[in-house]
Amino acid sequence: MPVRRGESAPVTRHQPGWGWRDPLSEFENLWGEMNRFFRQGAMPTGERPWVPMVEEEETESAYVVRAELPGIPRDNVTVELDANELHITGELEEEQRGKVLSRRTGRFSYRTIVPNDIDSDKVAADLADGVLTVRIPKSPRGKRRTIRVGGGKV
């Protein structure tokens, strides 16, 4: 029977193509998602954190994460990179405008794991038109190169 280590394991989302993943790590992530799902089911509706719509993309020079955060002020959004874990959190206070306006309010949280070949000193985040874009540049140290195989005596 698998053992779960710790209650605060990160919730992760993976985009295929960001490299090979350890099967045990994937199982831990699934276990964490199920645990989060059951804990949220027991919380009152107003206290549940929500997860924004997010798109992850790998380009030649960077990993790009875009999150839809319409109506959320820049000051209410926090982006943190801890080793290779990206964590986006924030909060939108409830707003009353008549009986018809209904939008998502409260806390939100999103976590993902990015590969190790990043330049964490050059990470940039921008919030424009309701879309948060986090650009995580790849490190030139991690680039693949071909090594010529020589012959002869060693």
ABEGO torsion letter per residue (X at the ends): XBBBBEAABBBBBBBBGAEBBBAAAAAAAAAAAAAAAAAAAABBAAABBBBBBBBBBBBAABBBBBBBBBGBBAAABBBBBBEABBBBBEBBBBBBBEAABBBBBEBBBBBBBBBABBBAAABBBBBBGGBBBBBBBBBAAABBBBBBBBBEBX
